[in-house]
Amino acid sequence: MTLNSSMVSLMDKARKLTGLTDKIGITRLTGLMDHFKLIINENLIPDAATFGNDTWTNKQYWKVEPDWNGLKVRSSEAMYSGLTPEIEVQANEIYTFSVYAKQDKDNPLCTMHLGYGSEDYSSFLDNQSKVVDVGTDFKRYSMTFKVKKKCSIFPRIEQSMTSNRIYIAGYKLEVGDLATPLEKVGG
């Protein structure tokens, strides 16, 4: 998400909350920000701070790296082997999954996934994957989805390029359509 798209999203939310119908300039919105309370949603991924316990899938492909900005980091050179927990999500809810990621080399073919393996989740989710261009500096990537039927998801980010290492930190799954800051990783 770019700064511009983030600001547009915030301005749309501000218009909805305030009832204002005209376009709010960035300067005016910045002034209004003092009047809004930032609600940080709970992280629904248990053990996200440490990348879980032995129940997380593909843990054997990931190695421990030095912390980054207070977050635990894992890395892997494996293709299509995202580190993932299994999380139950409720019907008719909107969720956002976010993660910090970077790679040794730019890779426009990384994918954020929610389904498991090659199973088709289209009857359960309105959005089951998102291709992201992961660069060489940590950046937060997010995807929002609506659950049609109660199901289990497997949120993760994967690379599809050999001879590359992907680094991840700060997994977060939350209710709502906006990735809120990581106040406390793990819930």
N, C-alpha and C positions, 0 to 999 in steps of 0.2 A: 504494500500500500504506500503510495507516494504521499508527500506532505500535502500536495494539492488535493488529492482524493480524501485524505484524512480531514482537511479543513472543510471541504464540501460536505462530508458526512457530519462533522460537528455543526456546521451552519444549518444543515437540514434539521438536525436534532434540536438546535436552539430555536429555529422557527417554529417547530412543532410544539416545544415546551412553552414558548412565550406567546404563541398565537400570532406573531408578526408574520405578515405575508410578503413584505418587500425583501429584496436581497440585503442581507446584512454584510457590510464590508468587514474585511479582516480586522481592521483597526477597532471598529465598534464591537465585533465579536470578542476580541481580546479583552476589551473593557468589561464586557458582560461575564467573562469567564470567572471573575471573582465572585459572582453571585450564584454560580452553579456548584453543586456538591458533586465531586467525582465519586462515583460508586464503583468500588473495585469488587468484581464478582469473585466468588469462591472458585478455587481450582478443583474441578471434579475428578482429577486424576490422582488417585492415592499414590503416595510415595514418589511423586514427580521430582521432588528435590534430589532424590538419590537414584532416579531411574529404576525405582521399584526393587522388588525382590525377585525370586526365581520364577515368578509367574509371568513376567514380561517375556514376550516372544522375541527371538533372535538375539538375545543378550550375549550369546557366545561370539557374535561377530563384532562386538563393540568393545573398545578399550577405554579405560579411564584416562582422562587428560587433565592438565592443570585447570583449576577453576577460572572462570571468566566473569568479571563483575559480580562476584559473590555467588555465581551459579555453577553447579556441577556440570562438567562437559564430558561427553563421550564422542568417540570418533570411530569410523569404519571405512574400509576400502571395498567392502562387499556391495555388489549390485543387488537391487531389489530385496534388501534385507533390513528394512526399517525396524528400529527398536520400538516396540509397541506394547501397551497394556490392553487388556480387554475391559471395556467400559459399557455398562448398560445405559441406554438413553431412552427417554420417554416420548411417546407419540405426541404430535402436535406442538412440540417445543422447537425453538430455534436455538442453535448452539454455535459457538465459534471455537475452533481449534487453532492454537498459535504455537510457534516454536521459533527460537533463535537458531540460525544455521549459517554456516560458511563452508567453503571448500578450498582445497589447495589450488585448484584451477577453476575458472568460471565454467559453469555447466548450466546451459539453458534447459536441460532435460531432467530436472529433479521433479518429483511428484509428491504432493501431500495426498495421502490415502486415508480412507475411513473403513473400507471393506476389508475382507480377509481373502488373500489369494486371488483367484480369478472369479470368485463368486460375484454375481450381479446383485447389487444392493439397491437397484433403482425402484423396487417396490417398497423399500424401507426409507430411503433418503432421497431428497431432491437433488443432492450434489454429493457425489462419492469420491471425487478426486479433483486436484487442481495442479496444473503444471506451473512451476515457478523457476525463475532464473536465479540460481544461487551463486553469489559472487564470492570473493575472497575475504570479505570482512563480515563479521557477524551482523545480521539484520534479522528483524522479526518478520516472519511470514505468517499469514493467517488465511483461514477459509471458514466461511459461514455456511451452515446447512440447516434444513428443516427436516425433522423426523416425521415420516408418514405413519410408520408402525413401530411400536416398541421393539428394540433390537439391541444387540451388542455390536459395538464398533471397535476398530483397532486403529486409533489415530497414530500417524507416523509420517515421516518424510524419508524418501528413498532417492538414491541416485541411480542413473542408468548408464553410467560411464565407467569404464575400467581405468586403471592407473590413476585414480583420484581418491582423495580422502575427504569425507564429509564430517563436519563437526556439528553437534547439536547441543542445545542447552535450553532450559526453561520451558518445557512442555506445559501447555495450559489448555484445558477444556472448560468452557464456561457457558452458562445460559445467557442468551442474548446475541445480538447481531454486531457487536463491537468487541474487539480484543482489548481488554482493560489491562492496566499495568500489573506486573507481578509484584504483589505486596508480600506474599509469603508463598513460595513455591510449595506445592503439595497440599494446598487446601487451607 
